Amino acid sequence: MSENFIDVMIGLEIHVQITSLKTKLFCGCSSDYRNLPPNTNVCPVCLGLPGALPKVNKKAIEKALMVAIALNMKIAESVSWARKHYFYPDLPKNYQITQYEGKGVASIAKDGYLDYYLNGSVKRARIRRINLEEDPGKILYHSGSMLTSKYSLIDYNRSGVALLEIVTEPDFRSSKEVLAFLRELRTVLEYLDITDLDLEGAMRVDVNISVGKGKRVEIKNIGSLSDIEAAILYEITRQKSLVEKGIEVEMETRHWDQDKKATFGTRAKESEEDYRYFPDPNLPPIEIDRDLLGKIAMEMPELPSVKRRRFVEKYGISEYLAHAISSNRRLAEYFEEVMKGTTINAERAAALIANDLVGWIGAERIKEIGNVVPPSEMAKLLELLRTEAISIKIAKEVIPELVSGKRLEDILNARGWIGKVSGEELSKVIEKIVSENRKAVEDAINNPRAIQFLIGKVMEATNKKADPKETYELLAKRIDEYKQKRRV
Ligand SMILES: [Zn+2]
């Protein structure tokens, strides 16, 4: 069934753990809760014990402000906190400390946008607001899923970890737009060192979808890009077939089952009133110092979109490769480090790095690229290619061996690809080539460009070990001598 159904509207609520923080949002417990025995990374604050008072982690606010600047948002005058009430076992206080756009409270930032790329064109998604809030505990289902398990267990180690909630306007019309946007957002968050997206649960996405004039359905907590895509396609198809049968789509919250690849209804969607938001009396608003904002803006790393433009301008590489190289901050830094050691055409370097090197290393290991193949080794390889000491074919064969941990020099030596033929040895080869190719020598006398044929012969005879420049000079000299002799 086609996804391009008329009037599809998709909005996203993205929850990102600020994993780069040392502690939770309102207490001193570690933000690194993974791989710990259950309920050991807790204190009275994040367990919600009566009388325990939260204290804001200021670094979390700085990180959120960084994201706000990157997403072109209007930043609030002060940071204020609201209580969102709901009763669910993952929430020990029965309310979550969050931010809210309402009476006496405000989101930390609102009304921004992020441009992203799809099929070579730029699209813009509006960002409604971003909020800081605390992560609830984690519910574990003893057997099977939420729907089939006889009982559930709760681990509060995650309770209170700083979450950044990013809410978009319903600006997406297809899963492809959603995915392209999320990839760009992930790159921005990675550049800003907000979160380590390789960690399980570091990013969870709620997807709101409506089709036609139908009501909005929310699919909660989807963890991976492939599941997000599958869930959107499933839900569009489900809603569309209801509409076609004349059945009204109900406003509801659904759950994505990643094994069954389907969404299931869970509970009726709460309305905003049900949450009874009100300002948290334990957390007075903190004014956002404009000097602090200026300082954060100054110290922010170059954003992916800016880096992309600079790569095109500074190195003269194509938009396509600039995009590929800057899609990961480590990869972008690696490319620039390599370019310090070579004067090869940057487009050629970028293509070999983005396609071959990354292809062999694998997307999941990009972060370690500089350890797998040191930039100096890659630069040396590119220099050999530039000076034509090796061919592109050899360069492409060397790359997987470099990735396997071998040194460039050892690879080339083992294969007999390097070692120079020069001086007297090269002169001898040239003498032989010249005497075997009289016709080509005559051609070169009449047309200086025809010397390329002879250079090729020398390269072939030396297994490409001759230096092209030296070969040219010696050959030109030899041809000149031949010409003089012929005149006599
Ligand atoms: Zn705690």
Residues whose N, C-alpha, C, O or C-beta is under 5 A from the ligand:
A	BS01	ZN	C27 G28 C29 V42 C43 V45 C46
